[in-house]
């Protein structure tokens, strides 16, 4: 199986490849928690030997990373507000998601 170190290296290499191939473009990365933990940790400069000081609990959390010329910035980490039900918004979402007739 793949070691934690191997996973970290694979994630870092994939990130560098994406940034190189799609400069100044928006990229969506959809993945599992372990890969996302490694990706965010790499972006934040957290050593693979340190414990991860954040949680990615909840499915479908949204994180936003902005790449700059010399580094990347985590702008949003695991936002799950779209999972919270608000009765005031329910009908609005229903209207937006209603199929066209």
ChimeraX attribute file (.defattr): number of C-alpha atoms within 10 A of each C-alpha:
attribute: neighborCount
match mode: 1-to-1
recipient: residues
	/A:1	4
	/A:2	7
	/A:3	8
	/A:4	14
	/A:5	12
	/A:6	11
	/A:7	15
	/A:8	21
	/A:9	16
	/A:10	14
	/A:11	19
	/A:12	19
	/A:13	11
	/A:14	13
	/A:15	16
	/A:16	10
	/A:17	11
	/A:18	14
	/A:19	14
	/A:20	10
	/A:21	10
	/A:22	10
	/A:23	12
	/A:24	12
	/A:25	10
	/A:26	11
	/A:27	13
	/A:28	7
	/A:29	12
	/A:30	10
	/A:31	10
	/A:32	10
	/A:33	16
	/A:34	12
	/A:35	17
	/A:36	17
	/A:37	18
	/A:38	23
	/A:39	20
	/A:40	23
	/A:41	20
	/A:42	18
	/A:43	18
	/A:44	13
	/A:45	11
	/A:46	14
	/A:47	12
	/A:48	14
	/A:49	8
	/A:50	8
	/A:51	9
	/A:52	13
	/A:53	7
	/A:54	11
	/A:55	10
	/A:56	18
	/A:57	11
	/A:58	11
	/A:59	11
	/A:60	16
	/A:61	16
	/A:62	15
	/A:63	16
	/A:64	16
	/A:65	15
	/A:66	14
	/A:67	16
	/A:68	10
	/A:69	7
	/A:70	5
	/A:71	10
	/A:72	15
	/A:73	13
	/A:74	13
	/A:75	9
	/A:76	12
	/A:77	15
	/A:78	17
	/A:79	15
	/A:80	15
	/A:81	9
	/A:82	10
	/A:83	11
	/A:84	7
	/A:85	9
	/A:86	9
	/A:87	8
	/A:88	8
	/A:89	10
	/A:90	11
	/A:91	11
	/A:92	11
	/A:93	10
	/A:94	10
	/A:95	10
	/A:96	10
	/A:97	9
	/A:98	9
	/A:99	7
	/A:100	5
	/A:101	3
